[in-house]
Structures are given as C-alpha cells and as structure tokens.
Amino acid sequence: MANFSKSNVPQFSVEVYQNEFLPEGGREVNAIVTVTSTGGGTTGGIPLAGSTPSPAYGPGQGPDAAVVLMVDCSGSMDYPPTKMRNARDATAAAIDALREGTRFAVVAGTHVAKDVYPGNGRLAVADQQTRAQAKDALRKLSAGGGTAIGTWLRLADRLLGAAEVDIRHGILLTDGRNEHEAPEDLRAALDSCAGRFTCDARGVGTDWEVKEVTGIAAALLGTADIVADPAGLAADFTRMMENAMGKEVADVALRLWTPVGVEIRFVKQVAPTVADLTGRRTEAGPRAGDYPTGSWGDESRDYHVCVLVPEAGIGQEMLAARVSLILPDPSGAGAPQTLSQGLVRAVWTDDMVASTSINPQVAHYTGQAELAQVIQQGLDARKSGDFDGATAKLGRAVQLASASGNQDTAKLLSKVVDVVDAATGTVRLKAKVAEADEMTLETRSTKTVRVKK
C-alpha cells in the first residue's frame, strides 16, 4: 500500500478486501477497495471516526475554490410563497458558510439562467462586503417563468471555467420538473459539464422529478436529496457548503490496470452511496482505464471491482488487477501522480472451504447494491399499478435492509409498506402513502451503510 503526502493535500490510502481463492475453472474475482483520504479540511462522504464537519482553515487558507449557487426562481416557487423565502434564506446561509477568499456567484434559474450576483459573467471573492452584497441581491429575487436546468448548468460551467482554482463546485435547488427544455438538452448540458465541476442537487417540496435530480448529481459526482419541507433548506444548504469547503483535491481518478486476458465486469462506488462508474471509463494507456471519483476532503469511500480472469490450474496465481488513485498534473503537461495503490489477486485452489467462502465486505455491498435496485424496481412497479410486483420487490428490500443493518432505509421503507416479518421480507403495501415519503425513499435508495468490521 502506497501513501501520498504533500502539504495542503490529503494523504490517500488504499485497502483491498477480497477472497482471492478460486475453485478449478473459476473466473470471477470480486474485491472491495476502500479509499481513505486524511489531513484534508472537512468531512465529506463517510466521516472519519473522531472527525468533525467544520472547516479546518482560518481566513484565506485552504485550496482555491469556486462555487456557483443555482436557485430555482420559476413561477412554481411562489406556491406557497414561503418556498421562495426559504430558498433565499438557505442561499444566504450557504453564502455565510463560504470560506474567506472563495470565489462565488449566484444564478437565478428559470427557462433562462441569469447571474444575479456579482453579474457580468464574473465571480466575486468572498469577504464581509461581498457576502452582504450577495444577500442584498438575493432579497430582490422573485418567482416567475419556467424551468430549463440545462441552461443553469451551462452558465455555472462558464462562470466556474473562468476561475483559476483547484476546486469547482455547484449547488442546485429546484422545485419542479424540467419542462422548458427537451430531456436531450439537459443530457447534453450534463455531458458537457461532467468532469469540469461537481454539483450537489436538491429537490424542494414534492413537485420535482426524482430521476432528474438524482441524474444531475450522478453525472456531476455530487449528492442528491429531498428537502420536503422548505423550512429545512437553510440547515441543508449550510451542511452542503461546509462539505464543499472541506474538499482539498479535485479530479481524482480510480485507475484500473488489468493483465492480458482479464475482462472488467464492473466498477461501482458502493459507499457512501451506490454509483455505477463502469460506463464512465476513459482509456489511460495499455490495458488501463480511469474512473472519475470527483473531489475529496477528509473521507472514506468503498468501491466494488469485479473482473473475469482466464481459467488456470490448481496452485496457480495471478495479479487480477491493480487499483491506483491518480491525480492529473494541473498543467496537463506532466505525468499524473499516483496517490496510492492496491492489488487484486487470484489464486486457484482445490480447498473447497477456501474457494467457496464469500468475503464479508463483498457480500455486504452486493446486498446493498441489490437493495438500491429493488427499491427502484418496487416503486416503479407501484407507480405502474403492478402491486404484486411492488410487494415482492419492496419485501426483498425490507429483508436486505434488515439483514445489513441499514436502519435509515428500513425506516423509509416502513412508511411505504407495513412490515409483517422483516427477516423473510413479508410486507403489505400501504393503501395511502404520502408523496414526500415515497420520493424520500426513491431519492435516498442508493445510500448505503458500511460493513461492520
């Protein structure tokens, strides 16, 4: 295991958990790769034991960062009127949480995007005066117009792209569906912004589309959540901004090198949330590919790597894959830096006990990935009127949540189904479910719990 250390940058470590033993003819190799960064600012992802999510910097310290806050100002934000007021207050709270010297801008989003502060296509530098000016600009925001989120993201990208900074981050709030542009326009905007900045997305109320908001966060390697009650926005925005301020290093890639004859089945982030990275690979030289992981502060994340190796005889062993954390050279001219690496092995044995035991980490996260999938399938079935299918899938979800100790998800499931027996997954669909409860379950379905070591 190699570590990386440089002033102002976290140290990264990689640990690999797997059962390397395969039976004769066995080809599938699974490994859970735990990546931990320490010595950064605030906690993001899964907090480290004993750490506190508060900025570790004094004024003007820490990496150069730029943040654009995108606030939905469409007509629906006036129903009820408190929604727009809460959005303004939440954005003001987030501005208060900006570290001194951070570049920032506020974008009002409707069917068009407008940079309302500081304006003129620039970013302000956070200090006492600019925070006060930004809050003045927020007070003038009013609701009216449609929703075209792709235009908001493209403006954020232009503003952030003009800044010479290490960390680029967006925070996006919407209360409605993206009705004033075609789905392919939003998709194209996400494709052009991917890898250029990270973005957290929040849906307020219950009139927005879960798959749109979670899709934005997934494409831009950020978090997604519901704030069903607009009164909760300020606390949520403050947490999001503190988390963004804790990021130390951006554009870290998980590089997977595989020997000749090895096929990659998938690469997934499995904690703190499930996110399939398989399709996001970019080639990085012979038999190597990079998978984006976004920005890091003090945090730990888990990845599930699955490969198929060529068959080999009893007693033979091979390196199935090498996993490295890679940081590109900021100038683009030099070689990327290897922050840390770990090895995935395959050993063929005729010991049945060794070759059939499943590594606890692999078993746990396989279950967590299935949990996210069956919740989605169950809710889709419920919406389409297939109540038997919905009962079966959500019952399986209850069983998996119970077995893995995922109490947060179990609690959310209990608002959608009556649990008869969690161990067997016996449930009844509730006749009436609050829309906010169903949307919360869907939005948070990919959140996982870590395996108990």
C-alpha positions as CSV (number, residue, x, y, z in Angstrom):
1,M,0.0,0.0,0.0
2,A,1.4,3.4,-1.0
3,N,0.5,6.7,0.5
4,F,0.6,10.2,-0.9
5,S,1.5,13.2,1.0
6,K,2.1,16.8,0.2
7,S,1.3,20.0,2.1
8,N,-2.3,21.1,1.8
9,V,-3.3,17.8,0.1
10,P,-4.8,14.8,1.9
11,Q,-2.9,11.6,2.2
12,F,-4.6,8.7,0.4
13,S,-4.5,5.1,1.3
14,V,-6.0,2.1,-0.5
15,E,-7.0,-1.2,1.2
16,V,-8.3,-4.2,-0.8
17,Y,-10.7,-6.7,0.8
18,Q,-11.3,-9.9,-1.1
19,N,-11.3,-13.7,-1.1
20,E,-8.6,-14.4,-3.7
21,F,-9.2,-18.1,-3.8
22,L,-11.0,-19.6,-6.8
23,P,-12.1,-23.2,-7.5
24,E,-10.8,-25.0,-10.6
25,G,-12.4,-23.3,-13.6
26,G,-13.3,-20.3,-11.5
27,R,-13.0,-16.9,-13.3
28,E,-14.9,-14.2,-11.4
29,V,-12.8,-12.2,-9.0
30,N,-14.5,-9.6,-6.6
31,A,-12.8,-7.1,-4.4
32,I,-13.9,-4.2,-2.2
33,V,-11.4,-1.3,-2.4
34,T,-11.5,1.1,0.5
35,V,-10.0,4.5,-0.3
36,T,-9.4,6.9,2.6
37,S,-8.1,10.4,2.5
38,T,-6.9,12.1,5.7
39,G,-5.4,15.5,6.5
40,G,-7.9,17.5,4.4
41,G,-10.4,20.1,5.6
42,T,-13.9,18.9,6.5
43,T,-15.5,15.6,6.2
44,G,-17.3,14.6,3.1
45,G,-18.7,11.2,2.0
46,I,-18.4,9.0,5.1
47,P,-16.9,10.9,8.0
48,L,-13.8,9.5,9.6
49,A,-14.0,8.4,13.2
50,G,-13.4,11.3,15.6
51,S,-13.6,14.0,12.8
52,T,-15.9,16.9,12.8
53,P,-17.5,18.5,9.8
54,S,-16.2,22.0,10.3
55,P,-13.7,24.0,8.2
56,A,-10.1,23.3,9.3
57,Y,-8.9,26.6,7.9
58,G,-8.5,30.1,9.0
59,P,-9.2,33.1,6.7
60,G,-7.7,32.8,3.3
61,Q,-6.3,29.3,3.9
62,G,-7.1,26.1,2.1
63,P,-7.3,25.3,-1.5
64,D,-8.6,27.8,-4.1
65,A,-12.2,27.1,-4.6
66,A,-15.1,28.5,-6.7
67,V,-18.8,27.8,-6.0
68,V,-21.9,28.7,-8.0
69,L,-25.3,28.6,-6.3
70,M,-28.2,27.9,-8.7
71,V,-31.6,28.9,-7.3
72,D,-34.8,27.9,-8.9
73,C,-36.9,31.1,-9.5
74,S,-39.6,29.6,-11.7
75,G,-43.2,30.5,-11.1
76,S,-43.9,27.5,-9.0
77,M,-41.5,28.7,-6.3
78,D,-44.4,31.1,-5.3
79,Y,-46.7,28.2,-4.3
80,P,-46.6,28.5,-1.3
81,P,-44.8,31.9,-1.1
82,T,-42.8,30.7,1.9
83,K,-40.9,28.4,-0.6
84,M,-39.1,31.3,-2.3
85,R,-38.4,33.0,1.0
86,N,-36.9,29.8,2.4
87,A,-34.8,29.4,-0.8
88,R,-33.4,32.9,-0.4
89,D,-32.7,32.3,3.3
90,A,-31.0,29.0,2.5
91,T,-28.8,30.5,-0.1
92,A,-27.8,33.3,2.3
93,A,-26.9,30.7,4.9
94,A,-24.7,28.9,2.3
95,I,-23.0,32.2,1.5
96,D,-22.2,32.7,5.2
97,A,-20.5,29.3,5.2
98,L,-18.2,30.3,2.3
99,R,-14.5,30.3,3.4
100,E,-12.9,33.7,3.1
101,G,-11.4,34.2,-0.3
102,T,-13.6,31.6,-2.1
103,R,-14.8,32.8,-5.5
104,F,-18.6,32.6,-5.8
105,A,-21.7,33.6,-7.8
106,V,-25.4,33.3,-7.6
107,V,-27.5,32.2,-10.6
108,A,-31.3,32.7,-10.8
109,G,-32.7,29.8,-12.8
110,T,-35.9,29.9,-14.9
111,H,-36.4,29.0,-18.6
112,V,-33.2,31.1,-18.9
113,A,-30.3,31.5,-16.5
114,K,-29.2,34.8,-15.1
115,D,-26.1,35.5,-12.9
116,V,-27.7,37.9,-10.4
117,Y,-24.5,38.3,-8.3
118,P,-21.9,39.6,-8.9
119,G,-23.2,39.8,-12.6
120,N,-21.3,40.5,-15.8
121,G,-20.1,36.9,-16.1
122,R,-17.7,37.2,-13.2
123,L,-17.2,35.6,-9.8
124,A,-17.0,37.5,-6.5
125,V,-14.3,36.9,-3.9
126,A,-15.9,36.0,-0.5
127,D,-15.4,38.6,2.2
128,Q,-17.7,40.6,4.5
129,Q,-18.6,43.1,1.9
130,T,-19.3,40.7,-1.0
131,R,-21.4,38.4,1.3
132,A,-23.6,41.4,2.3
133,Q,-23.9,42.4,-1.4
134,A,-24.9,38.9,-2.4
135,K,-27.5,38.7,0.3
136,D,-28.9,42.1,-1.0
137,A,-29.2,40.6,-4.5
138,L,-31.0,37.5,-3.1
139,R,-33.6,39.7,-1.4
140,K,-34.6,41.0,-4.9
141,L,-35.2,37.5,-6.3
142,S,-38.8,36.8,-7.2
143,A,-40.6,33.8,-8.8
144,G,-41.7,33.8,-12.4
145,G,-41.1,31.8,-15.6
146,G,-40.3,28.2,-16.5
147,T,-37.6,25.6,-15.8
148,A,-34.7,24.8,-18.1
149,I,-32.0,23.3,-15.8
150,G,-29.5,22.7,-18.6
151,T,-29.2,26.5,-19.2
152,W,-28.4,26.9,-15.4
153,L,-25.7,24.3,-15.5
154,R,-24.1,25.8,-18.7
155,L,-23.9,29.2,-17.1
156,A,-22.4,27.8,-14.0
157,D,-19.8,26.0,-16.1
158,R,-18.9,29.2,-17.9
159,L,-18.5,31.1,-14.6
160,L,-16.5,28.3,-12.9
161,G,-14.4,27.7,-16.0
162,A,-13.1,31.2,-16.0
163,A,-11.7,30.8,-12.5
164,E,-8.1,29.6,-11.9
165,V,-8.9,27.4,-8.9
166,D,-8.4,23.8,-7.6
167,I,-12.0,23.0,-6.7
168,R,-15.1,23.9,-8.8
169,H,-18.5,23.2,-7.2
170,G,-22.1,23.8,-7.9
171,I,-25.2,23.7,-5.7
172,L,-28.5,23.4,-7.5
173,L,-32.0,23.8,-6.0
174,T,-35.2,23.1,-7.9
175,D,-38.8,22.6,-7.0
176,G,-40.2,21.5,-10.3
177,R,-39.8,19.4,-13.4
178,N,-37.5,20.4,-16.2
179,E,-40.4,21.3,-18.5
180,H,-38.9,24.1,-20.7
181,E,-36.2,22.1,-22.4
182,A,-36.1,18.7,-24.0
183,P,-34.6,15.8,-22.0
184,E,-31.8,15.6,-24.5
185,D,-30.9,19.3,-23.9
186,L,-30.4,18.5,-20.2
187,R,-28.4,15.4,-21.1
188,A,-26.1,17.4,-23.4
189,A,-25.6,20.0,-20.8
190,L,-24.6,17.3,-18.2
191,D,-22.3,15.7,-20.7
192,S,-20.5,19.0,-21.4
193,C,-20.2,19.8,-17.6
194,A,-19.1,16.3,-16.5
195,G,-15.5,16.4,-15.2
196,R,-15.5,20.2,-15.2
197,F,-17.2,20.7,-11.8
198,T,-19.0,18.7,-9.2
199,C,-22.6,19.6,-8.2
200,D,-25.0,18.8,-5.4
201,A,-28.6,18.8,-6.3
202,R,-31.7,19.3,-4.1
203,G,-35.4,19.0,-4.8
204,V,-37.6,21.1,-2.5
205,G,-41.3,20.2,-2.0
206,T,-42.8,17.3,-3.9
207,D,-43.4,18.6,-7.5
208,W,-40.0,17.7,-8.9
209,E,-38.8,14.6,-10.7
210,V,-36.6,12.3,-8.6
211,K,-34.8,10.8,-11.6
212,E,-33.9,14.3,-12.9
213,V,-32.4,15.5,-9.7
214,T,-30.5,12.2,-8.9
215,G,-29.4,12.1,-12.6
216,I,-27.8,15.6,-12.3
217,A,-26.0,14.6,-9.1
218,A,-24.8,11.3,-10.5
219,A,-23.5,12.9,-13.7
220,L,-21.6,15.6,-11.8
221,L,-20.4,13.4,-9.0
222,G,-22.3,15.2,-6.3
223,T,-25.1,14.4,-3.7
224,A,-28.8,14.4,-4.3
225,D,-31.5,14.7,-1.6
226,I,-35.1,15.8,-1.0
227,V,-36.0,18.7,1.3
228,A,-39.7,18.0,1.6
229,D,-40.3,20.9,4.0
230,P,-38.7,24.2,2.7
231,A,-38.1,25.2,6.3
232,G,-35.3,22.6,6.3
233,L,-33.4,24.2,3.4
234,A,-31.1,26.6,5.4
235,A,-29.6,23.8,7.5
236,D,-29.2,21.5,4.5
237,F,-27.5,24.3,2.4
238,T,-25.1,25.1,5.3
239,R,-24.1,21.5,5.5
240,M,-23.6,21.2,1.8
241,M,-21.4,24.4,1.7
242,E,-19.3,23.2,4.7
243,N,-18.8,19.9,2.9
244,A,-17.8,21.7,-0.4
245,M,-15.4,24.0,1.6
246,G,-13.7,20.8,3.0
247,K,-12.7,19.5,-0.4
248,E,-9.0,19.5,-0.8
249,V,-8.2,18.0,-4.1
250,A,-10.3,17.6,-7.3
251,D,-10.4,15.3,-10.3
252,V,-9.0,12.2,-8.5
253,A,-9.4,9.1,-10.7
254,L,-9.6,5.4,-9.8
255,R,-7.2,3.7,-12.4
256,L,-7.7,0.1,-13.1
257,W,-4.9,-1.8,-14.8
258,T,-5.6,-5.4,-15.9
259,P,-3.3,-8.0,-17.4
260,V,-3.8,-9.5,-20.9
261,G,-6.9,-11.7,-21.0
262,V,-8.7,-10.1,-18.0
263,E,-12.2,-8.7,-18.6
264,I,-13.7,-5.9,-16.5
265,R,-17.3,-6.7,-15.5
266,F,-18.0,-3.6,-13.4
267,V,-16.5,-0.8,-11.2
268,K,-19.0,0.7,-8.7
269,Q,-18.8,3.1,-5.8
270,V,-20.7,1.3,-3.1
271,A,-20.3,3.6,-0.1
272,P,-21.5,6.1,1.0
273,T,-23.9,5.6,-2.0
274,V,-24.2,3.2,-4.9
275,A,-23.0,4.7,-8.2
276,D,-22.1,2.6,-11.2
277,L,-18.9,4.0,-12.8
278,T,-18.4,1.2,-15.4
279,G,-19.6,3.3,-18.4
280,R,-17.5,6.3,-17.4
281,R,-14.1,4.8,-18.1
282,T,-11.6,6.8,-20.1
283,E,-8.6,4.9,-21.5
284,A,-5.3,5.6,-19.8
285,G,-2.7,3.7,-21.7
286,P,-2.2,0.0,-22.4
287,R,-4.8,-2.1,-20.5
288,A,-5.5,0.8,-18.1
289,G,-8.6,2.9,-17.7
290,D,-9.6,5.8,-15.4
291,Y,-12.9,6.1,-13.5
292,P,-13.8,9.5,-12.1
293,T,-14.3,10.0,-8.4
294,G,-14.6,13.8,-8.1
295,S,-13.3,15.9,-5.2
296,W,-12.0,14.7,-1.9
297,G,-11.7,16.1,1.7
298,D,-11.3,14.0,4.9
299,E,-13.4,11.0,4.0
300,S,-13.5,7.3,3.1
301,R,-15.3,5.6,0.2
302,D,-15.7,2.0,-0.9
303,Y,-15.6,0.7,-4.5
304,H,-16.6,-2.8,-5.8
305,V,-14.4,-4.1,-8.6
306,C,-15.4,-7.3,-10.5
307,V,-13.2,-8.8,-13.2
308,L,-13.1,-12.1,-15.1
309,V,-9.7,-13.8,-15.3
310,P,-8.6,-16.6,-17.7
311,E,-9.0,-20.1,-16.3
312,A,-5.9,-21.6,-14.7
313,G,-4.8,-24.8,-12.9
314,I,-4.8,-25.6,-9.2
315,G,-1.9,-23.9,-7.4
316,Q,-1.5,-21.1,-10.0
317,E,-1.9,-17.5,-9.0
318,M,-2.0,-14.2,-10.9
319,L,-2.4,-10.5,-10.4
320,A,-6.1,-9.9,-11.5
321,A,-6.0,-6.1,-11.3
322,R,-4.0,-3.2,-9.9
323,V,-6.1,-0.3,-8.5
324,S,-4.4,3.1,-8.3
325,L,-5.6,6.6,-7.2
326,I,-4.4,9.1,-9.8
327,L,-4.2,12.9,-9.7
328,P,-3.7,14.6,-13.1
329,D,-0.9,17.2,-13.5
330,P,-2.7,20.5,-13.2
331,S,-0.9,22.0,-16.2
332,G,-1.8,19.0,-18.3
333,A,1.8,18.8,-19.4
334,G,3.4,16.5,-16.9
335,A,2.7,12.9,-15.9
336,P,-0.2,12.2,-13.5
337,Q,0.7,11.4,-9.9
338,T,0.0,8.1,-8.2
339,L,-1.5,8.8,-4.8
340,S,-1.9,5.2,-3.6
341,Q,-2.4,1.7,-5.0
342,G,-3.6,-1.8,-4.1
343,L,-3.5,-5.2,-5.7
344,V,-6.3,-7.7,-6.5
345,R,-5.2,-11.3,-6.7
346,A,-6.5,-14.6,-8.0
347,V,-5.3,-18.0,-6.6
348,W,-6.7,-21.3,-7.8
349,T,-7.2,-24.0,-5.1
350,D,-8.8,-27.4,-4.6
351,D,-9.7,-26.4,-1.0
352,M,-13.5,-26.1,-1.2
353,V,-13.8,-24.2,2.1
354,A,-11.3,-21.5,0.9
355,S,-12.8,-21.2,-2.6
356,T,-16.5,-21.0,-1.6
357,S,-16.3,-18.6,1.3
358,I,-17.5,-15.1,0.3
359,N,-15.6,-12.2,1.7
360,P,-17.8,-10.3,4.2
361,Q,-17.2,-6.9,2.5
362,V,-18.1,-8.3,-0.9
363,A,-21.2,-10.0,0.4
364,H,-22.4,-6.9,2.3
365,Y,-22.0,-4.5,-0.7
366,T,-23.5,-6.9,-3.2
367,G,-26.6,-6.8,-0.9
368,Q,-26.5,-3.0,-0.7
369,A,-26.4,-2.7,-4.5
370,E,-29.3,-5.1,-4.8
371,L,-31.2,-3.1,-2.1
372,A,-30.9,0.1,-4.2
373,Q,-32.1,-1.8,-7.3
374,V,-35.1,-3.5,-5.7
375,I,-36.3,-0.2,-4.1
376,Q,-36.3,1.4,-7.5
377,Q,-38.0,-1.6,-9.2
378,G,-40.6,-1.8,-6.4
379,L,-41.5,1.9,-6.6
380,D,-41.7,1.8,-10.4
381,A,-44.0,-1.3,-10.2
382,R,-46.2,0.5,-7.6
383,K,-46.5,3.6,-9.9
384,S,-47.5,1.4,-12.9
385,G,-50.2,-0.5,-10.9
386,D,-48.3,-3.8,-10.6
387,F,-49.0,-4.2,-6.9
388,D,-47.9,-7.9,-6.7
389,G,-44.5,-7.0,-8.2
390,A,-44.2,-3.9,-6.0
391,T,-44.9,-6.1,-2.9
392,A,-42.3,-8.7,-3.9
393,K,-39.6,-6.1,-4.6
394,L,-40.2,-3.9,-1.6
395,G,-40.4,-7.0,0.6
396,R,-37.0,-8.1,-0.6
397,A,-35.8,-4.5,0.1
398,V,-37.1,-4.8,3.7
399,Q,-35.3,-8.1,4.1
400,L,-32.0,-6.7,2.8
401,A,-32.2,-3.5,4.8
402,S,-32.9,-5.6,8.0
403,A,-30.1,-8.1,7.3
404,S,-27.4,-5.4,6.6
405,G,-28.4,-3.1,9.5
406,N,-29.4,-0.3,7.1
407,Q,-31.7,1.3,9.6
408,D,-32.2,4.6,7.8
409,T,-33.5,2.8,4.7
410,A,-35.6,0.4,6.8
411,K,-37.3,3.4,8.4
412,L,-38.0,4.9,5.0
413,L,-39.4,1.6,3.7
414,S,-41.8,1.3,6.7
415,K,-43.5,4.5,5.5
416,V,-44.4,2.8,2.2
417,V,-45.1,-0.8,3.4
418,D,-46.4,-2.4,6.5
419,V,-43.7,-4.8,7.6
420,V,-45.1,-8.2,8.7
421,D,-41.8,-10.0,9.0
422,A,-38.5,-8.2,8.2
423,A,-36.4,-11.4,8.2
424,T,-38.4,-13.1,5.5
425,G,-39.4,-9.9,3.7
426,T,-43.1,-10.3,4.2
427,V,-44.8,-7.0,3.7
428,R,-48.1,-5.4,2.7
429,L,-48.3,-2.2,0.6
430,K,-49.8,0.7,2.5
431,A,-53.1,1.9,0.9
432,K,-52.1,5.5,1.3
433,V,-48.5,6.8,1.1
434,A,-47.6,10.5,1.5
435,E,-45.9,11.7,-1.7
436,A,-43.0,13.1,0.3
437,D,-42.3,9.7,1.9
438,E,-42.3,7.9,-1.5
439,M,-40.0,10.5,-3.0
440,T,-37.7,10.4,0.0
441,L,-37.3,6.6,-0.3
442,E,-36.6,6.9,-4.0
443,T,-34.1,9.7,-3.7
444,R,-32.2,8.1,-0.8
445,S,-32.4,4.5,-2.1
446,T,-28.7,4.5,-3.1
447,K,-27.5,5.4,0.4
448,T,-25.6,2.5,2.0
449,V,-24.2,1.5,5.3
450,R,-20.7,0.3,5.8
451,V,-19.9,-3.3,6.6
452,K,-19.3,-3.8,10.3
453,K,-15.5,-4.6,10.5
